[in-house]
Amino acid sequence: MTQDEQKRAAAQAAIQHIPTGCVVGVGTGSTANYFIDELSNIKHKIDGAVASSEATAQRLRGHGIEVIDLNSIDALPVYVDGTDEITEHLAMIKGGGGALTREKIVAAVAKKFICIADQGKLVPVLGKFPLPVEVIPMARGYVAREITRLGGEPVLRQGFITDNGNIILDVHGLQILNPVELETALNQITGVVTNGLFAKRGADVLLLGLDTGTRTIVT
Ligand SMILES: O=C(CO)[C@H](O)[C@H](O)COP(=O)(O)O
């Protein structure tokens, strides 16, 4: 199967995990887009969706799926999203699409986080993919210097502003031996909104599209 076929297979597998009559959290990116396409086939069985980005909200509406304000609900049974890298322990780097902060908020609320991905996303150690960090614009220089002190090489994502009006620094060269520790350290830098390490709250289930079928990993 091609990479796109693997993404679609993972998205199709995720549909089996969606309870009837619930609001569904929906991620951002090409794999999440496949999931939205699949979700539209069962839209009469769900009570709408919470979107992790403006792009996702637009796509959901385009498929006739109601977009629900996260603040109007007390609980979110399930969140489905893609990833840039994921380990067997289901820690991730996310944010390649720049939606990391809203993704982290939706993931925090969700009872179950289902990650859907092609097999190329499964890695032994996180860090080959540059780690996205969302930063308040006026703190850019300070945050970049602090990240350099931690051993990373921050690169400004040119011409990109997040849905929250902030910038992204993509951090290269980090040795991510302890993802939880690094996630915490980066978030403690003043001016950082959040970073793309999903280690403290990783996925609960990984549905990995393979050459033949899908593989499921559960924490
Ligand atoms: O974190 C994300 C967006 O912020 C995406 O989930 C991640 O970039 C994966 O994207 P794709 O499914 O297109 O490979």
The ligand as an SDF file (V2000), in Angstrom:
LIG
                    3D

 14 13  0  0  0  0  0  0  0  0999 V2000
    0.1470   17.3290   14.2270 O   0  0  0  0  0  0  0  0  0  0  0  0
   -0.3880   17.4930   13.1580 C   0  0  0  0  0  0  0  0  0  0  0  0
   -0.8680   18.8150   12.6930 C   0  0  0  0  0  0  0  0  0  0  0  0
   -0.4990   19.8420   13.5710 O   0  0  0  0  0  0  0  0  0  0  0  0
   -0.5950   16.3230   12.2550 C   0  0  0  0  0  0  0  0  0  0  0  0
   -1.2910   15.3420   12.9480 O   0  0  0  0  0  0  0  0  0  0  0  0
    0.7320   15.7960   11.8020 C   0  0  0  0  0  0  0  0  0  0  0  0
    1.4640   16.8480   11.2100 O   0  0  0  0  0  0  0  0  0  0  0  0
    0.5680   14.6430   10.8130 C   0  0  0  0  0  0  0  0  0  0  0  0
    0.1310   15.1160    9.5760 O   0  0  0  0  0  0  0  0  0  0  0  0
   -0.2080   14.1330    8.3860 P   0  0  0  0  0  0  0  0  0  0  0  0
   -1.3860   13.3230    8.8140 O   0  0  0  0  0  0  0  0  0  0  0  0
   -0.5370   15.0750    7.2380 O   0  0  0  0  0  0  0  0  0  0  0  0
    1.0060   13.2940    8.1000 O   0  0  0  0  0  0  0  0  0  0  0  0
  1  2  2  0
  2  3  1  0
  2  5  1  0
  3  4  1  0
  5  6  1  0
  5  7  1  0
  7  8  1  0
  7  9  1  0
  9 10  1  0
 10 11  1  0
 11 12  2  0
 11 13  1  0
 11 14  1  0
M  END
$$$$
